[in-house]
Amino acid sequence: QGISLPTGLILSTWQKIAPMALLIQTSHLINLNLTIALGLASILIGGWGGISQTQLRKIMAFSSIGHLGWIIIVLKFDPQLSLFNFILYLIMTSAMFLSLINISATKILDISISWSKTPALTTTIMLILLSLAGLPPLTGFAPKLLIVTELVKQNATLLASSIMLISMLALFFYLRLAYIVTMTLPPNTPNSLLTWRTPHPTHLPTAIINVMALILLPLTPTLLLL
């Protein structure tokens, strides 16, 4: 809650690469029951903890916990799928943090009044939130679909059903954020149709990673082949 947005970006993405690489390389040595227990606990804590938060950095922290729970659950069954899920997690989380940095938003209130300043970026933030929630036809739907399919193939249908039900908690606060961003009006709405725009245009890296966070679902078979 107290760190800056760039630091939050580093903690949520770059700092997780090394431990994830170690987990994937040692996945054949990890106990299956342990990974399932850790994954279920992470998804539950990530969803339950993020419901009542108003600080965007804490919401992204609980979101990160929930996503890594999905990664850990399938780690023993298919390490390559865990790696694919982790890469998409990095893309979506980076897109969200870069967008928040662009509009200097740290609280829900900040993104609720950002429409008049950056309407295009605010719309993109809403779509990235839905992508993080795993809704089709956005990028975030691909890893969840593939993980659930893999668990069903491994005759772990009850486990797949459990994580989908627990993920409803996270879906609630993503939809709540998306609703606040797009369907609520801030107080003292200006009378003019054209208000001032932010002096800082959206940077090219932010635009590219935002697009990747939204439209990679059709490219999933190609990415898996790579």
Rosetta constraint file for C-alpha pairs under 8 A:
AtomPair CA 1 CA 55 HARMONIC 6.67 0.50
AtomPair CA 1 CA 57 HARMONIC 5.68 0.50
AtomPair CA 1 CA 58 HARMONIC 5.63 0.50
AtomPair CA 3 CA 7 HARMONIC 6.32 0.50
AtomPair CA 3 CA 8 HARMONIC 6.48 0.50
AtomPair CA 4 CA 8 HARMONIC 6.22 0.50
AtomPair CA 5 CA 9 HARMONIC 6.18 0.50
AtomPair CA 5 CA 57 HARMONIC 7.37 0.50
AtomPair CA 5 CA 97 HARMONIC 6.74 0.50
AtomPair CA 5 CA 100 HARMONIC 7.53 0.50
AtomPair CA 5 CA 101 HARMONIC 6.16 0.50
AtomPair CA 5 CA 106 HARMONIC 7.59 0.50
AtomPair CA 6 CA 10 HARMONIC 6.42 0.50
AtomPair CA 6 CA 97 HARMONIC 7.54 0.50
AtomPair CA 6 CA 98 HARMONIC 8.00 0.50
AtomPair CA 6 CA 101 HARMONIC 7.22 0.50
AtomPair CA 7 CA 11 HARMONIC 6.17 0.50
AtomPair CA 8 CA 12 HARMONIC 6.01 0.50
AtomPair CA 8 CA 57 HARMONIC 7.01 0.50
AtomPair CA 8 CA 97 HARMONIC 7.74 0.50
AtomPair CA 9 CA 13 HARMONIC 6.10 0.50
AtomPair CA 9 CA 14 HARMONIC 7.79 0.50
AtomPair CA 9 CA 93 HARMONIC 7.67 0.50
AtomPair CA 9 CA 94 HARMONIC 6.43 0.50
AtomPair CA 9 CA 97 HARMONIC 5.85 0.50
AtomPair CA 9 CA 98 HARMONIC 7.81 0.50
AtomPair CA 10 CA 14 HARMONIC 5.10 0.50
AtomPair CA 10 CA 15 HARMONIC 6.22 0.50
AtomPair CA 11 CA 15 HARMONIC 5.23 0.50
AtomPair CA 11 CA 16 HARMONIC 7.27 0.50
AtomPair CA 12 CA 16 HARMONIC 6.70 0.50
AtomPair CA 12 CA 61 HARMONIC 7.30 0.50
AtomPair CA 12 CA 64 HARMONIC 6.84 0.50
AtomPair CA 12 CA 93 HARMONIC 7.36 0.50
AtomPair CA 13 CA 17 HARMONIC 6.92 0.50
AtomPair CA 13 CA 90 HARMONIC 5.63 0.50
AtomPair CA 13 CA 93 HARMONIC 7.28 0.50
AtomPair CA 13 CA 94 HARMONIC 7.06 0.50
AtomPair CA 15 CA 19 HARMONIC 7.96 0.50
AtomPair CA 16 CA 20 HARMONIC 6.05 0.50
AtomPair CA 17 CA 21 HARMONIC 6.10 0.50
AtomPair CA 18 CA 22 HARMONIC 6.40 0.50
AtomPair CA 19 CA 23 HARMONIC 6.16 0.50
AtomPair CA 20 CA 24 HARMONIC 6.16 0.50
AtomPair CA 21 CA 25 HARMONIC 6.21 0.50
AtomPair CA 22 CA 26 HARMONIC 6.15 0.50
AtomPair CA 23 CA 27 HARMONIC 5.67 0.50
AtomPair CA 24 CA 75 HARMONIC 7.08 0.50
AtomPair CA 24 CA 79 HARMONIC 5.83 0.50
AtomPair CA 24 CA 82 HARMONIC 7.75 0.50
AtomPair CA 24 CA 83 HARMONIC 7.43 0.50
AtomPair CA 26 CA 30 HARMONIC 6.78 0.50
AtomPair CA 27 CA 75 HARMONIC 6.41 0.50
AtomPair CA 27 CA 76 HARMONIC 5.73 0.50
AtomPair CA 27 CA 79 HARMONIC 6.84 0.50
AtomPair CA 28 CA 76 HARMONIC 6.60 0.50
AtomPair CA 30 CA 34 HARMONIC 7.60 0.50
AtomPair CA 30 CA 35 HARMONIC 7.34 0.50
AtomPair CA 30 CA 76 HARMONIC 7.18 0.50
AtomPair CA 31 CA 35 HARMONIC 6.49 0.50
AtomPair CA 32 CA 36 HARMONIC 6.30 0.50
AtomPair CA 32 CA 76 HARMONIC 6.28 0.50
AtomPair CA 33 CA 37 HARMONIC 6.10 0.50
AtomPair CA 34 CA 38 HARMONIC 6.08 0.50
AtomPair CA 35 CA 39 HARMONIC 5.89 0.50
AtomPair CA 35 CA 72 HARMONIC 5.90 0.50
AtomPair CA 35 CA 73 HARMONIC 5.68 0.50
AtomPair CA 35 CA 75 HARMONIC 7.55 0.50
AtomPair CA 35 CA 76 HARMONIC 7.47 0.50
AtomPair CA 36 CA 40 HARMONIC 6.08 0.50
AtomPair CA 36 CA 72 HARMONIC 7.30 0.50
AtomPair CA 36 CA 73 HARMONIC 5.05 0.50
AtomPair CA 37 CA 41 HARMONIC 6.11 0.50
AtomPair CA 38 CA 42 HARMONIC 6.02 0.50
AtomPair CA 38 CA 69 HARMONIC 6.93 0.50
AtomPair CA 38 CA 72 HARMONIC 7.29 0.50
AtomPair CA 38 CA 73 HARMONIC 7.62 0.50
AtomPair CA 39 CA 43 HARMONIC 6.22 0.50
AtomPair CA 39 CA 68 HARMONIC 7.43 0.50
AtomPair CA 39 CA 69 HARMONIC 3.96 0.50
AtomPair CA 39 CA 70 HARMONIC 6.13 0.50
AtomPair CA 39 CA 71 HARMONIC 7.55 0.50
AtomPair CA 39 CA 72 HARMONIC 5.32 0.50
AtomPair CA 39 CA 73 HARMONIC 4.90 0.50
AtomPair CA 40 CA 44 HARMONIC 6.14 0.50
AtomPair CA 40 CA 69 HARMONIC 6.40 0.50
AtomPair CA 40 CA 73 HARMONIC 7.41 0.50
AtomPair CA 40 CA 163 HARMONIC 6.71 0.50
AtomPair CA 41 CA 45 HARMONIC 6.01 0.50
AtomPair CA 41 CA 69 HARMONIC 7.38 0.50
AtomPair CA 42 CA 46 HARMONIC 5.80 0.50
AtomPair CA 42 CA 65 HARMONIC 5.66 0.50
AtomPair CA 42 CA 66 HARMONIC 5.41 0.50
AtomPair CA 42 CA 68 HARMONIC 7.17 0.50
AtomPair CA 42 CA 69 HARMONIC 4.74 0.50
AtomPair CA 43 CA 47 HARMONIC 6.09 0.50
AtomPair CA 43 CA 65 HARMONIC 6.78 0.50
AtomPair CA 43 CA 66 HARMONIC 4.15 0.50
AtomPair CA 43 CA 67 HARMONIC 7.07 0.50
AtomPair CA 43 CA 68 HARMONIC 7.85 0.50
AtomPair CA 43 CA 69 HARMONIC 5.11 0.50
AtomPair CA 43 CA 70 HARMONIC 6.99 0.50
AtomPair CA 43 CA 163 HARMONIC 7.27 0.50
AtomPair CA 43 CA 166 HARMONIC 6.81 0.50
AtomPair CA 43 CA 167 HARMONIC 6.68 0.50
AtomPair CA 44 CA 48 HARMONIC 5.91 0.50
AtomPair CA 44 CA 66 HARMONIC 7.18 0.50
AtomPair CA 44 CA 166 HARMONIC 6.02 0.50
AtomPair CA 44 CA 167 HARMONIC 7.46 0.50
AtomPair CA 44 CA 169 HARMONIC 7.76 0.50
AtomPair CA 45 CA 49 HARMONIC 5.59 0.50
AtomPair CA 45 CA 62 HARMONIC 7.38 0.50
AtomPair CA 45 CA 65 HARMONIC 7.38 0.50
AtomPair CA 45 CA 66 HARMONIC 7.11 0.50
AtomPair CA 46 CA 50 HARMONIC 6.25 0.50
AtomPair CA 46 CA 62 HARMONIC 4.37 0.50
AtomPair CA 46 CA 63 HARMONIC 5.72 0.50
AtomPair CA 46 CA 64 HARMONIC 7.30 0.50
AtomPair CA 46 CA 65 HARMONIC 5.05 0.50
AtomPair CA 46 CA 66 HARMONIC 4.32 0.50
AtomPair CA 46 CA 170 HARMONIC 6.99 0.50
AtomPair CA 47 CA 51 HARMONIC 6.68 0.50
AtomPair CA 47 CA 62 HARMONIC 6.89 0.50
AtomPair CA 47 CA 63 HARMONIC 7.25 0.50
AtomPair CA 47 CA 66 HARMONIC 6.44 0.50
AtomPair CA 47 CA 166 HARMONIC 7.44 0.50
AtomPair CA 47 CA 167 HARMONIC 6.57 0.50
AtomPair CA 47 CA 168 HARMONIC 7.68 0.50
AtomPair CA 47 CA 169 HARMONIC 4.68 0.50
AtomPair CA 47 CA 170 HARMONIC 4.10 0.50
AtomPair CA 47 CA 171 HARMONIC 7.82 0.50
AtomPair CA 47 CA 173 HARMONIC 7.95 0.50
AtomPair CA 48 CA 169 HARMONIC 6.09 0.50
AtomPair CA 48 CA 170 HARMONIC 7.22 0.50
AtomPair CA 49 CA 53 HARMONIC 7.58 0.50
AtomPair CA 49 CA 62 HARMONIC 6.31 0.50
AtomPair CA 50 CA 58 HARMONIC 7.30 0.50
AtomPair CA 50 CA 59 HARMONIC 5.21 0.50
AtomPair CA 50 CA 62 HARMONIC 5.51 0.50
AtomPair CA 50 CA 63 HARMONIC 7.22 0.50
AtomPair CA 50 CA 170 HARMONIC 7.09 0.50
AtomPair CA 50 CA 173 HARMONIC 6.69 0.50
AtomPair CA 51 CA 169 HARMONIC 7.27 0.50
AtomPair CA 51 CA 170 HARMONIC 7.29 0.50
AtomPair CA 51 CA 172 HARMONIC 7.24 0.50
AtomPair CA 51 CA 173 HARMONIC 5.30 0.50
AtomPair CA 53 CA 58 HARMONIC 6.86 0.50
AtomPair CA 53 CA 59 HARMONIC 6.22 0.50
AtomPair CA 54 CA 58 HARMONIC 7.91 0.50
AtomPair CA 54 CA 59 HARMONIC 7.50 0.50
AtomPair CA 54 CA 107 HARMONIC 5.94 0.50
AtomPair CA 54 CA 108 HARMONIC 5.60 0.50
AtomPair CA 55 CA 59 HARMONIC 6.35 0.50
AtomPair CA 55 CA 106 HARMONIC 6.15 0.50
AtomPair CA 55 CA 107 HARMONIC 4.59 0.50
AtomPair CA 55 CA 108 HARMONIC 6.38 0.50
AtomPair CA 56 CA 60 HARMONIC 6.14 0.50
AtomPair CA 56 CA 105 HARMONIC 7.76 0.50
AtomPair CA 56 CA 106 HARMONIC 5.39 0.50
AtomPair CA 56 CA 107 HARMONIC 5.21 0.50
AtomPair CA 56 CA 108 HARMONIC 6.29 0.50
AtomPair CA 57 CA 61 HARMONIC 6.17 0.50
AtomPair CA 57 CA 106 HARMONIC 6.56 0.50
AtomPair CA 57 CA 107 HARMONIC 7.93 0.50
AtomPair CA 58 CA 62 HARMONIC 6.30 0.50
AtomPair CA 59 CA 63 HARMONIC 6.06 0.50
AtomPair CA 60 CA 64 HARMONIC 6.04 0.50
AtomPair CA 60 CA 93 HARMONIC 7.90 0.50
AtomPair CA 61 CA 65 HARMONIC 6.45 0.50
AtomPair CA 62 CA 66 HARMONIC 6.31 0.50
AtomPair CA 63 CA 67 HARMONIC 6.23 0.50
AtomPair CA 63 CA 170 HARMONIC 7.39 0.50
AtomPair CA 64 CA 68 HARMONIC 6.17 0.50
AtomPair CA 65 CA 69 HARMONIC 6.32 0.50
AtomPair CA 66 CA 70 HARMONIC 6.79 0.50
AtomPair CA 66 CA 170 HARMONIC 7.72 0.50
AtomPair CA 67 CA 71 HARMONIC 6.54 0.50
AtomPair CA 67 CA 89 HARMONIC 7.17 0.50
AtomPair CA 68 CA 72 HARMONIC 6.08 0.50
AtomPair CA 68 CA 86 HARMONIC 7.73 0.50
AtomPair CA 69 CA 73 HARMONIC 6.21 0.50
AtomPair CA 70 CA 74 HARMONIC 6.77 0.50
AtomPair CA 70 CA 144 HARMONIC 7.77 0.50
AtomPair CA 70 CA 147 HARMONIC 7.74 0.50
AtomPair CA 71 CA 75 HARMONIC 6.16 0.50
AtomPair CA 71 CA 82 HARMONIC 5.03 0.50
AtomPair CA 71 CA 83 HARMONIC 7.89 0.50
AtomPair CA 71 CA 85 HARMONIC 6.40 0.50
AtomPair CA 71 CA 86 HARMONIC 6.76 0.50
AtomPair CA 72 CA 76 HARMONIC 7.82 0.50
AtomPair CA 72 CA 82 HARMONIC 7.24 0.50
AtomPair CA 74 CA 78 HARMONIC 5.95 0.50
AtomPair CA 74 CA 79 HARMONIC 7.16 0.50
AtomPair CA 74 CA 81 HARMONIC 7.37 0.50
AtomPair CA 74 CA 82 HARMONIC 6.24 0.50
AtomPair CA 74 CA 147 HARMONIC 6.51 0.50
AtomPair CA 74 CA 150 HARMONIC 7.86 0.50
AtomPair CA 74 CA 151 HARMONIC 7.46 0.50
AtomPair CA 75 CA 79 HARMONIC 4.83 0.50
AtomPair CA 75 CA 81 HARMONIC 7.60 0.50
AtomPair CA 75 CA 82 HARMONIC 5.48 0.50
AtomPair CA 77 CA 150 HARMONIC 7.73 0.50
AtomPair CA 77 CA 151 HARMONIC 7.88 0.50
AtomPair CA 77 CA 154 HARMONIC 7.79 0.50
AtomPair CA 78 CA 82 HARMONIC 6.59 0.50
AtomPair CA 78 CA 150 HARMONIC 7.94 0.50
AtomPair CA 79 CA 83 HARMONIC 6.30 0.50
AtomPair CA 80 CA 84 HARMONIC 6.24 0.50
AtomPair CA 81 CA 85 HARMONIC 6.08 0.50
AtomPair CA 81 CA 143 HARMONIC 7.81 0.50
AtomPair CA 81 CA 146 HARMONIC 7.73 0.50
AtomPair CA 81 CA 147 HARMONIC 7.41 0.50
AtomPair CA 82 CA 86 HARMONIC 6.08 0.50
AtomPair CA 83 CA 87 HARMONIC 6.22 0.50
AtomPair CA 84 CA 88 HARMONIC 6.41 0.50
AtomPair CA 84 CA 143 HARMONIC 7.43 0.50
AtomPair CA 84 CA 224 HARMONIC 7.49 0.50
AtomPair CA 85 CA 89 HARMONIC 6.11 0.50
AtomPair CA 85 CA 143 HARMONIC 5.27 0.50
AtomPair CA 86 CA 90 HARMONIC 6.21 0.50
AtomPair CA 87 CA 91 HARMONIC 6.38 0.50
AtomPair CA 88 CA 92 HARMONIC 6.18 0.50
AtomPair CA 88 CA 139 HARMONIC 7.59 0.50
AtomPair CA 88 CA 140 HARMONIC 7.26 0.50
AtomPair CA 88 CA 143 HARMONIC 7.75 0.50
AtomPair CA 88 CA 213 HARMONIC 7.61 0.50
AtomPair CA 89 CA 93 HARMONIC 5.96 0.50
AtomPair CA 89 CA 140 HARMONIC 7.89 0.50
AtomPair CA 90 CA 94 HARMONIC 5.87 0.50
AtomPair CA 91 CA 95 HARMONIC 6.12 0.50
AtomPair CA 91 CA 209 HARMONIC 6.52 0.50
AtomPair CA 91 CA 212 HARMONIC 7.10 0.50
AtomPair CA 91 CA 213 HARMONIC 5.91 0.50
AtomPair CA 92 CA 96 HARMONIC 6.24 0.50
AtomPair CA 92 CA 128 HARMONIC 6.86 0.50
AtomPair CA 92 CA 131 HARMONIC 7.52 0.50
AtomPair CA 92 CA 132 HARMONIC 6.63 0.50
AtomPair CA 92 CA 140 HARMONIC 7.68 0.50
AtomPair CA 92 CA 209 HARMONIC 7.80 0.50
AtomPair CA 92 CA 210 HARMONIC 7.56 0.50
AtomPair CA 92 CA 212 HARMONIC 7.92 0.50
AtomPair CA 92 CA 213 HARMONIC 4.90 0.50
AtomPair CA 93 CA 97 HARMONIC 6.21 0.50
AtomPair CA 93 CA 132 HARMONIC 7.92 0.50
AtomPair CA 94 CA 98 HARMONIC 5.97 0.50
AtomPair CA 94 CA 209 HARMONIC 7.45 0.50
AtomPair CA 95 CA 99 HARMONIC 6.09 0.50
AtomPair CA 95 CA 128 HARMONIC 7.50 0.50
AtomPair CA 95 CA 206 HARMONIC 6.48 0.50
AtomPair CA 95 CA 209 HARMONIC 5.51 0.50
AtomPair CA 95 CA 210 HARMONIC 5.05 0.50
AtomPair CA 95 CA 213 HARMONIC 6.60 0.50
AtomPair CA 96 CA 100 HARMONIC 6.25 0.50
AtomPair CA 96 CA 125 HARMONIC 6.65 0.50
AtomPair CA 96 CA 128 HARMONIC 6.57 0.50
AtomPair CA 96 CA 129 HARMONIC 7.73 0.50
AtomPair CA 96 CA 210 HARMONIC 7.76 0.50
AtomPair CA 97 CA 101 HARMONIC 6.06 0.50
AtomPair CA 98 CA 102 HARMONIC 6.15 0.50
AtomPair CA 98 CA 206 HARMONIC 5.98 0.50
AtomPair CA 99 CA 103 HARMONIC 6.61 0.50
AtomPair CA 99 CA 121 HARMONIC 7.08 0.50
AtomPair CA 99 CA 125 HARMONIC 6.81 0.50
AtomPair CA 99 CA 206 HARMONIC 6.79 0.50
AtomPair CA 100 CA 104 HARMONIC 5.67 0.50
AtomPair CA 100 CA 105 HARMONIC 5.15 0.50
AtomPair CA 100 CA 106 HARMONIC 7.29 0.50
AtomPair CA 101 CA 105 HARMONIC 6.63 0.50
AtomPair CA 102 CA 200 HARMONIC 7.61 0.50
AtomPair CA 102 CA 202 HARMONIC 6.82 0.50
AtomPair CA 103 CA 114 HARMONIC 7.37 0.50
AtomPair CA 103 CA 118 HARMONIC 7.78 0.50
AtomPair CA 103 CA 198 HARMONIC 7.95 0.50
AtomPair CA 104 CA 110 HARMONIC 7.87 0.50
AtomPair CA 105 CA 110 HARMONIC 5.04 0.50
AtomPair CA 105 CA 111 HARMONIC 6.02 0.50
AtomPair CA 106 CA 110 HARMONIC 6.60 0.50
AtomPair CA 107 CA 111 HARMONIC 7.10 0.50
AtomPair CA 108 CA 112 HARMONIC 6.23 0.50
AtomPair CA 108 CA 177 HARMONIC 7.45 0.50
AtomPair CA 108 CA 180 HARMONIC 7.75 0.50
AtomPair CA 109 CA 113 HARMONIC 6.57 0.50
AtomPair CA 110 CA 114 HARMONIC 6.39 0.50
AtomPair CA 111 CA 115 HARMONIC 7.61 0.50
AtomPair CA 111 CA 122 HARMONIC 7.41 0.50
AtomPair CA 111 CA 180 HARMONIC 7.94 0.50
AtomPair CA 111 CA 181 HARMONIC 5.91 0.50
AtomPair CA 112 CA 180 HARMONIC 5.78 0.50
AtomPair CA 112 CA 181 HARMONIC 4.86 0.50
AtomPair CA 112 CA 182 HARMONIC 7.55 0.50
AtomPair CA 112 CA 184 HARMONIC 7.09 0.50
AtomPair CA 112 CA 185 HARMONIC 7.29 0.50
AtomPair CA 112 CA 186 HARMONIC 6.47 0.50
AtomPair CA 113 CA 181 HARMONIC 7.88 0.50
AtomPair CA 113 CA 185 HARMONIC 7.38 0.50
AtomPair CA 113 CA 186 HARMONIC 5.50 0.50
AtomPair CA 114 CA 118 HARMONIC 6.07 0.50
AtomPair CA 114 CA 119 HARMONIC 7.25 0.50
AtomPair CA 114 CA 122 HARMONIC 6.55 0.50
AtomPair CA 115 CA 119 HARMONIC 4.61 0.50
AtomPair CA 115 CA 122 HARMONIC 5.85 0.50
AtomPair CA 115 CA 181 HARMONIC 7.74 0.50
AtomPair CA 115 CA 182 HARMONIC 7.76 0.50
AtomPair CA 116 CA 195 HARMONIC 6.18 0.50
AtomPair CA 116 CA 196 HARMONIC 7.42 0.50
AtomPair CA 116 CA 197 HARMONIC 7.24 0.50
AtomPair CA 117 CA 195 HARMONIC 7.15 0.50
AtomPair CA 117 CA 196 HARMONIC 6.29 0.50
AtomPair CA 117 CA 197 HARMONIC 4.57 0.50
AtomPair CA 117 CA 198 HARMONIC 5.50 0.50
AtomPair CA 118 CA 122 HARMONIC 6.00 0.50
AtomPair CA 118 CA 197 HARMONIC 6.28 0.50
AtomPair CA 118 CA 198 HARMONIC 6.53 0.50
AtomPair CA 119 CA 123 HARMONIC 6.17 0.50
AtomPair CA 120 CA 124 HARMONIC 6.32 0.50
AtomPair CA 121 CA 125 HARMONIC 6.15 0.50
AtomPair CA 121 CA 202 HARMONIC 7.86 0.50
AtomPair CA 122 CA 126 HARMONIC 6.40 0.50
AtomPair CA 122 CA 181 HARMONIC 7.02 0.50
AtomPair CA 122 CA 182 HARMONIC 7.75 0.50
AtomPair CA 123 CA 127 HARMONIC 6.45 0.50
AtomPair CA 123 CA 181 HARMONIC 7.97 0.50
AtomPair CA 123 CA 182 HARMONIC 7.20 0.50
AtomPair CA 124 CA 128 HARMONIC 6.11 0.50
AtomPair CA 124 CA 210 HARMONIC 7.26 0.50
AtomPair CA 125 CA 129 HARMONIC 6.19 0.50
AtomPair CA 126 CA 130 HARMONIC 6.48 0.50
AtomPair CA 126 CA 177 HARMONIC 7.70 0.50
AtomPair CA 126 CA 178 HARMONIC 4.97 0.50
AtomPair CA 126 CA 181 HARMONIC 6.45 0.50
AtomPair CA 126 CA 182 HARMONIC 7.10 0.50
AtomPair CA 127 CA 131 HARMONIC 6.12 0.50
AtomPair CA 127 CA 178 HARMONIC 7.77 0.50
AtomPair CA 127 CA 214 HARMONIC 7.12 0.50
AtomPair CA 128 CA 132 HARMONIC 6.11 0.50
AtomPair CA 128 CA 210 HARMONIC 7.47 0.50
AtomPair CA 128 CA 213 HARMONIC 6.52 0.50
AtomPair CA 128 CA 214 HARMONIC 6.54 0.50
AtomPair CA 129 CA 133 HARMONIC 6.24 0.50
AtomPair CA 129 CA 174 HARMONIC 5.81 0.50
AtomPair CA 129 CA 175 HARMONIC 7.66 0.50
AtomPair CA 129 CA 177 HARMONIC 7.51 0.50
AtomPair CA 129 CA 178 HARMONIC 6.47 0.50
AtomPair CA 130 CA 134 HARMONIC 6.45 0.50
AtomPair CA 130 CA 135 HARMONIC 5.85 0.50
AtomPair CA 130 CA 138 HARMONIC 7.58 0.50
AtomPair CA 130 CA 140 HARMONIC 7.97 0.50
AtomPair CA 130 CA 174 HARMONIC 6.55 0.50
AtomPair CA 130 CA 175 HARMONIC 7.02 0.50
AtomPair CA 130 CA 178 HARMONIC 7.23 0.50
AtomPair CA 131 CA 135 HARMONIC 5.78 0.50
AtomPair CA 131 CA 136 HARMONIC 7.62 0.50
AtomPair CA 131 CA 138 HARMONIC 5.20 0.50
AtomPair CA 131 CA 139 HARMONIC 5.83 0.50
AtomPair CA 131 CA 140 HARMONIC 4.54 0.50
AtomPair CA 131 CA 141 HARMONIC 6.82 0.50
AtomPair CA 131 CA 213 HARMONIC 7.13 0.50
AtomPair CA 131 CA 214 HARMONIC 6.54 0.50
AtomPair CA 132 CA 140 HARMONIC 5.41 0.50
AtomPair CA 132 CA 174 HARMONIC 7.67 0.50
AtomPair CA 133 CA 140 HARMONIC 6.80 0.50
AtomPair CA 133 CA 141 HARMONIC 7.90 0.50
AtomPair CA 133 CA 170 HARMONIC 6.97 0.50
AtomPair CA 133 CA 171 HARMONIC 5.39 0.50
AtomPair CA 133 CA 174 HARMONIC 6.06 0.50
AtomPair CA 133 CA 175 HARMONIC 7.95 0.50
AtomPair CA 134 CA 138 HARMONIC 7.24 0.50
AtomPair CA 134 CA 139 HARMONIC 7.50 0.50
AtomPair CA 134 CA 140 HARMONIC 4.34 0.50
AtomPair CA 134 CA 141 HARMONIC 4.16 0.50
AtomPair CA 134 CA 142 HARMONIC 7.62 0.50
AtomPair CA 134 CA 144 HARMONIC 6.65 0.50
AtomPair CA 135 CA 140 HARMONIC 6.64 0.50
AtomPair CA 135 CA 141 HARMONIC 5.23 0.50
AtomPair CA 136 CA 140 HARMONIC 7.58 0.50
AtomPair CA 136 CA 141 HARMONIC 5.25 0.50
AtomPair CA 137 CA 141 HARMONIC 6.76 0.50
AtomPair CA 137 CA 215 HARMONIC 7.80 0.50
AtomPair CA 137 CA 217 HARMONIC 6.68 0.50
AtomPair CA 138 CA 142 HARMONIC 7.83 0.50
AtomPair CA 138 CA 213 HARMONIC 7.58 0.50
AtomPair CA 138 CA 214 HARMONIC 4.99 0.50
AtomPair CA 138 CA 215 HARMONIC 5.81 0.50
AtomPair CA 138 CA 216 HARMONIC 7.18 0.50
AtomPair CA 138 CA 217 HARMONIC 5.98 0.50
AtomPair CA 139 CA 212 HARMONIC 7.62 0.50
AtomPair CA 139 CA 213 HARMONIC 5.72 0.50
AtomPair CA 139 CA 214 HARMONIC 5.08 0.50
AtomPair CA 139 CA 215 HARMONIC 5.64 0.50
AtomPair CA 139 CA 216 HARMONIC 4.97 0.50
AtomPair CA 139 CA 217 HARMONIC 4.65 0.50
AtomPair CA 140 CA 144 HARMONIC 7.14 0.50
AtomPair CA 140 CA 213 HARMONIC 7.58 0.50
AtomPair CA 140 CA 214 HARMONIC 7.81 0.50
AtomPair CA 140 CA 217 HARMONIC 7.66 0.50
AtomPair CA 141 CA 145 HARMONIC 6.10 0.50
AtomPair CA 141 CA 217 HARMONIC 7.15 0.50
AtomPair CA 142 CA 146 HARMONIC 6.16 0.50
AtomPair CA 142 CA 217 HARMONIC 5.76 0.50
AtomPair CA 142 CA 220 HARMONIC 6.91 0.50
AtomPair CA 143 CA 147 HARMONIC 5.96 0.50
AtomPair CA 144 CA 148 HARMONIC 6.10 0.50
AtomPair CA 145 CA 149 HARMONIC 6.09 0.50
AtomPair CA 146 CA 150 HARMONIC 6.09 0.50
AtomPair CA 147 CA 151 HARMONIC 6.20 0.50
AtomPair CA 148 CA 152 HARMONIC 6.23 0.50
AtomPair CA 148 CA 160 HARMONIC 5.45 0.50
AtomPair CA 149 CA 153 HARMONIC 6.24 0.50
AtomPair CA 150 CA 154 HARMONIC 6.30 0.50
AtomPair CA 151 CA 155 HARMONIC 6.44 0.50
AtomPair CA 151 CA 156 HARMONIC 5.08 0.50
AtomPair CA 151 CA 157 HARMONIC 6.37 0.50
AtomPair CA 151 CA 159 HARMONIC 7.38 0.50
AtomPair CA 151 CA 160 HARMONIC 5.99 0.50
AtomPair CA 152 CA 156 HARMONIC 5.33 0.50
AtomPair CA 152 CA 157 HARMONIC 4.88 0.50
AtomPair CA 152 CA 160 HARMONIC 6.84 0.50
AtomPair CA 156 CA 160 HARMONIC 6.34 0.50
AtomPair CA 157 CA 161 HARMONIC 6.13 0.50
AtomPair CA 158 CA 162 HARMONIC 6.10 0.50
AtomPair CA 159 CA 163 HARMONIC 6.31 0.50
AtomPair CA 160 CA 164 HARMONIC 6.29 0.50
AtomPair CA 161 CA 165 HARMONIC 6.21 0.50
AtomPair CA 162 CA 166 HARMONIC 6.14 0.50
AtomPair CA 163 CA 167 HARMONIC 5.94 0.50
AtomPair CA 164 CA 168 HARMONIC 6.82 0.50
AtomPair CA 166 CA 170 HARMONIC 7.86 0.50
AtomPair CA 167 CA 171 HARMONIC 6.24 0.50
AtomPair CA 168 CA 172 HARMONIC 6.16 0.50
AtomPair CA 169 CA 173 HARMONIC 7.05 0.50
AtomPair CA 170 CA 174 HARMONIC 6.35 0.50
AtomPair CA 171 CA 175 HARMONIC 6.06 0.50
AtomPair CA 172 CA 176 HARMONIC 6.06 0.50
AtomPair CA 173 CA 177 HARMONIC 6.09 0.50
AtomPair CA 174 CA 178 HARMONIC 6.18 0.50
AtomPair CA 175 CA 179 HARMONIC 5.98 0.50
AtomPair CA 176 CA 180 HARMONIC 6.23 0.50
AtomPair CA 177 CA 181 HARMONIC 6.11 0.50
AtomPair CA 178 CA 182 HARMONIC 6.25 0.50
AtomPair CA 178 CA 183 HARMONIC 7.98 0.50
AtomPair CA 179 CA 183 HARMONIC 5.22 0.50
AtomPair CA 179 CA 184 HARMONIC 6.96 0.50
AtomPair CA 180 CA 184 HARMONIC 5.43 0.50
AtomPair CA 185 CA 189 HARMONIC 7.23 0.50
AtomPair CA 190 CA 195 HARMONIC 7.43 0.50
AtomPair CA 202 CA 206 HARMONIC 6.67 0.50
AtomPair CA 202 CA 207 HARMONIC 6.71 0.50
AtomPair CA 203 CA 207 HARMONIC 6.33 0.50
AtomPair CA 204 CA 208 HARMONIC 6.12 0.50
AtomPair CA 205 CA 209 HARMONIC 6.14 0.50
AtomPair CA 206 CA 210 HARMONIC 5.97 0.50
AtomPair CA 207 CA 211 HARMONIC 6.29 0.50
AtomPair CA 208 CA 212 HARMONIC 6.35 0.50
AtomPair CA 209 CA 213 HARMONIC 6.08 0.50
AtomPair CA 210 CA 214 HARMONIC 6.55 0.50
AtomPair CA 211 CA 215 HARMONIC 6.20 0.50
AtomPair CA 212 CA 216 HARMONIC 5.78 0.50
AtomPair CA 216 CA 220 HARMONIC 6.40 0.50
AtomPair CA 219 CA 223 HARMONIC 6.20 0.50
AtomPair CA 220 CA 224 HARMONIC 6.11 0.50
AtomPair CA 221 CA 225 HARMONIC 6.35 0.50
AtomPair CA 222 CA 226 HARMONIC 6.45 0.50
